[in-house]
């Protein structure tokens, strides 16, 4: 089976957290589909590769730019959307930037928890609101996609802070979908399972090794850890005309984790 053959040649796609991990994979796939890609991240250099995301897209003949962005700052999120206007306006807003935090409810530090809320919740709120305000002013409505998680609906040991923020992303997605439906703006989310990325330094190798030993949190029905390249197809589908009647929905990409 081949990849989804979507054409985004007329679209401008913003990906927050697009320098590394899942965001990088999503940005690169939209680039392959001929979209103009705006990579919004704190750092231009990827954690898991040698060449910046926007440069890879440009070297392949596509159009891409990097915009240094702190998604917790409204002015910086507005600057990203302003950058998109230079290409015609944001058509697809991917709110992907995230911050991990571990620890049980007995151990979690309040400053770490507050920062996680800022990035994972406020960042999605700002990205959704700023993009939506721009989209509703234009004739052709856009699409907003959020990176949720299996943690949006399932609790995991020692991840109460992260789980709480991703639960909030779930309701931000659903509530925004209701508010924006009358404007023709669709809002959906992709909910990854445990994906081997450099979310934590060195975590990619550790996750893959543990998955081979069936110790990767719990066995995954498909028998392997997820990798970033497993995710982009879901984003492209939800952004495409094939999903024109889909809003407020979650697409789980978790190797069957939810089956248990």
C-alpha positions as CSV (number, residue, x, y, z in Angstrom):
1,X,0.0,0.0,0.0
2,X,1.3,3.5,-0.9
3,X,1.1,6.8,0.8
4,X,-1.9,9.1,0.7
5,X,-1.6,11.1,-2.5
6,X,-2.8,14.5,-1.4
7,X,-2.0,17.7,-3.2
8,X,-1.4,20.7,-1.0
9,X,0.3,22.8,-3.7
10,X,-2.0,25.8,-3.1
11,X,-1.8,25.6,0.7
12,X,0.3,27.2,3.4
13,X,0.9,24.9,6.4
14,X,2.2,26.1,9.8
15,X,3.8,23.4,12.0
16,X,4.7,24.4,15.6
17,X,7.4,22.3,17.1
18,X,8.3,21.5,13.5
19,X,12.1,21.3,13.9
20,X,12.2,17.8,15.5
21,X,10.3,14.6,16.1
22,X,6.7,14.3,15.1
23,X,6.5,17.9,14.0
24,X,9.5,17.5,11.7
25,X,8.0,14.3,10.1
26,X,4.7,16.1,9.6
27,X,6.3,19.2,8.1
28,X,8.4,17.2,5.7
29,X,5.4,15.2,4.5
30,X,3.5,18.4,3.8
31,X,6.5,19.6,1.9
32,X,6.5,16.4,-0.2
33,X,2.8,17.2,-0.9
34,X,4.0,20.6,-2.3
35,X,2.7,22.8,0.5
36,X,4.5,25.9,1.5
37,X,5.6,25.0,5.0
38,X,6.3,27.4,7.9
39,X,8.4,25.6,10.6
40,X,7.7,27.3,13.9
41,X,10.0,26.3,16.8
42,X,12.2,27.6,19.5
43,X,15.3,26.2,17.9
44,X,16.1,25.8,14.2
45,X,18.4,22.9,14.7
46,X,16.7,19.5,15.0
47,X,17.3,17.2,18.0
48,X,17.2,14.1,15.8
49,X,18.8,15.1,12.5
50,X,21.6,17.2,11.0
51,X,19.8,19.4,8.5
52,X,17.0,21.8,9.6
53,X,13.5,20.9,8.5
54,X,12.9,23.9,6.3
55,X,16.3,23.4,4.5
56,X,15.4,19.7,3.7
57,X,12.1,20.9,2.1
58,X,14.0,23.7,0.2
59,X,16.7,21.3,-1.0
60,X,13.9,19.1,-2.4
61,X,12.6,22.0,-4.4
62,X,9.8,23.0,-2.0
63,X,9.0,26.3,-0.3
64,X,9.6,26.5,3.5
65,X,10.7,29.1,6.1
66,X,11.7,28.9,9.7
67,X,10.2,31.3,12.3
68,X,11.6,31.2,15.8
69,X,8.5,30.8,18.0
70,X,7.6,30.5,21.6
71,X,4.0,29.2,21.4
72,X,3.3,30.5,24.9
73,X,3.7,34.1,23.7
74,X,0.7,35.5,21.8
75,X,2.8,38.0,19.9
76,X,5.1,35.3,18.6
77,X,2.2,33.1,17.5
78,X,0.7,36.1,15.8
79,X,4.1,36.6,14.0
80,X,3.9,33.1,12.6
81,X,0.4,33.7,11.2
82,X,1.7,37.0,9.8
83,X,4.5,35.2,8.1
84,X,1.9,32.9,6.5
85,X,0.0,35.9,5.2
86,X,3.0,36.7,3.0
87,X,2.2,33.5,1.2
88,X,-1.6,34.0,1.1
89,X,-2.5,33.1,4.7
90,X,-2.5,29.9,6.8
91,X,-4.6,27.1,5.4
92,X,-3.5,24.4,7.8
93,X,-2.4,25.1,11.4
94,X,-0.7,22.2,13.1
95,X,-0.4,22.9,16.8
96,X,2.2,20.3,17.6
97,X,4.7,21.9,20.0
98,X,4.7,20.1,23.3
99,X,6.6,19.7,26.6
100,X,7.0,16.5,28.6
101,X,6.9,16.2,32.3
102,X,7.1,13.1,34.5
103,X,6.4,12.4,38.1
104,X,3.5,11.1,40.2
105,X,1.0,13.4,41.9
106,X,3.1,13.1,45.0
107,X,6.3,14.3,43.3
108,X,5.3,16.7,40.5
109,X,6.9,20.1,40.9
110,X,4.5,23.0,40.5
111,X,6.8,25.0,38.3
112,X,7.2,22.1,35.9
113,X,3.5,21.6,35.9
114,X,2.8,25.2,35.2
115,X,5.3,25.2,32.3
116,X,3.8,22.1,30.8
117,X,0.3,23.8,30.9
118,X,1.8,26.8,29.2
119,X,3.2,24.9,26.3
120,X,0.8,22.0,25.9
121,X,-2.5,23.9,26.7
122,X,-1.9,27.6,26.3
123,X,0.2,26.9,23.1
124,X,-2.7,25.0,21.5
125,X,-5.2,27.7,22.7
126,X,-3.2,30.5,21.2
127,X,-2.4,28.6,18.0
128,X,-6.0,27.7,17.5
129,X,-7.4,31.2,18.3
130,X,-4.9,33.2,16.3
131,X,-5.1,31.0,13.2
132,X,-8.9,30.8,13.4
133,X,-9.2,34.6,13.6
134,X,-7.2,34.8,10.4
135,X,-9.0,32.0,8.7
136,X,-12.6,33.3,9.2
137,X,-11.7,36.5,7.5
138,X,-10.9,34.7,4.3
139,X,-13.2,33.2,1.7
140,X,-11.7,29.7,1.8
141,X,-11.8,28.3,5.4
142,X,-8.8,26.5,6.8
143,X,-8.1,23.5,9.0
144,X,-6.7,23.3,12.5
145,X,-4.9,20.1,13.6
146,X,-3.8,19.5,17.2
147,X,-1.3,16.9,18.4
148,X,-3.1,15.2,21.3
149,X,-2.0,11.8,22.8
150,X,-3.3,8.5,24.1
151,X,-2.8,10.5,27.3
152,X,-5.9,12.6,26.3
153,X,-8.1,9.7,27.4
154,X,-5.8,7.2,29.2
155,X,-3.9,7.7,32.4
156,X,-0.3,6.4,32.7
157,X,1.9,5.9,35.7
158,X,4.0,8.9,36.7
159,X,2.6,11.1,34.0
160,X,-0.3,12.9,35.7
161,X,0.8,16.3,34.7
162,X,1.3,15.4,31.0
163,X,-2.0,13.5,31.0
164,X,-3.8,16.5,32.4
165,X,-2.5,18.8,29.7
166,X,-3.3,16.4,26.9
167,X,-6.8,15.9,28.3
168,X,-7.2,19.6,28.0
169,X,-6.1,19.4,24.3
170,X,-8.9,16.9,23.7
171,X,-11.5,19.4,24.9
172,X,-9.9,22.4,23.2
173,X,-10.2,20.4,20.0
174,X,-13.8,19.5,20.5
175,X,-14.9,22.9,21.8
176,X,-13.2,24.8,19.1
177,X,-14.7,22.4,16.5
178,X,-18.1,23.4,17.7
179,X,-17.4,27.1,17.8
180,X,-15.8,27.2,14.4
181,X,-18.1,24.9,12.4
182,X,-20.4,27.8,11.4
183,X,-17.3,29.5,9.9
184,X,-16.4,26.3,7.9
185,X,-13.1,25.8,9.9
186,X,-12.5,22.2,10.8
187,X,-10.7,21.3,14.0
188,X,-9.4,17.8,14.6
189,X,-6.6,16.0,16.5
190,X,-4.1,13.2,16.0
191,X,-3.5,11.2,19.2
192,X,-0.1,9.4,19.0
193,X,0.8,6.4,21.2
194,X,4.2,6.0,22.6
195,X,6.4,7.3,19.8
196,X,10.2,7.0,19.8
197,X,11.4,10.5,19.5
198,X,14.0,12.8,21.2
199,X,11.2,14.2,23.4
200,X,13.7,13.3,26.1
201,X,17.4,13.1,25.2
202,X,18.3,9.5,24.3
203,X,14.7,8.4,24.5
204,X,14.5,7.2,20.8
205,X,17.0,4.4,21.3
206,X,15.7,3.5,24.7
207,X,12.1,3.3,23.5
208,X,13.0,1.1,20.6
209,X,15.1,-1.3,22.7
210,X,12.4,-1.6,25.4
211,X,9.7,-2.2,22.7
212,X,11.7,-5.2,21.4
213,X,11.6,-6.6,24.9
214,X,7.9,-6.0,25.4
215,X,8.7,-3.5,28.2
216,X,7.6,-0.4,26.4
217,X,5.1,0.7,29.0
218,X,2.8,-2.2,27.9
219,X,2.8,-4.5,24.9
220,X,1.6,-2.8,21.7
221,X,-0.7,-5.1,19.5
222,X,1.3,-4.3,16.4
223,X,4.4,-5.4,18.1
224,X,6.7,-2.4,17.8
225,X,7.3,1.1,19.0
226,X,5.9,3.9,16.9
227,X,8.3,6.3,15.0
228,X,7.6,9.8,13.8
229,X,7.1,8.7,10.2
230,X,4.0,6.7,11.3
231,X,2.2,9.9,12.1
232,X,2.1,12.3,9.0
233,X,-0.5,10.3,7.0
234,X,-3.1,11.0,9.6
235,X,-2.4,14.7,9.5
236,X,-2.5,14.9,5.8
237,X,-5.8,13.0,5.7
238,X,-7.5,15.3,8.2
239,X,-6.2,18.3,6.3
240,X,-7.4,17.0,3.0
241,X,-10.7,17.3,1.1
242,X,-11.3,13.6,1.9
243,X,-11.9,14.7,5.5
244,X,-14.2,17.6,4.5
245,X,-17.0,16.2,6.7
246,X,-14.8,15.4,9.7
247,X,-14.5,17.8,12.6
248,X,-14.0,17.5,16.4
249,X,-12.5,14.1,15.8
250,X,-9.5,12.2,17.1
251,X,-7.4,9.8,15.0
252,X,-5.5,7.5,17.2
253,X,-2.1,6.4,15.8
254,X,-1.0,4.1,18.6
255,X,-0.3,0.6,17.2
256,X,-3.6,-0.6,18.7
257,X,-2.9,0.6,22.2
258,X,-6.5,1.7,22.7
259,X,-7.7,-1.9,21.9
260,X,-6.8,-3.1,25.4
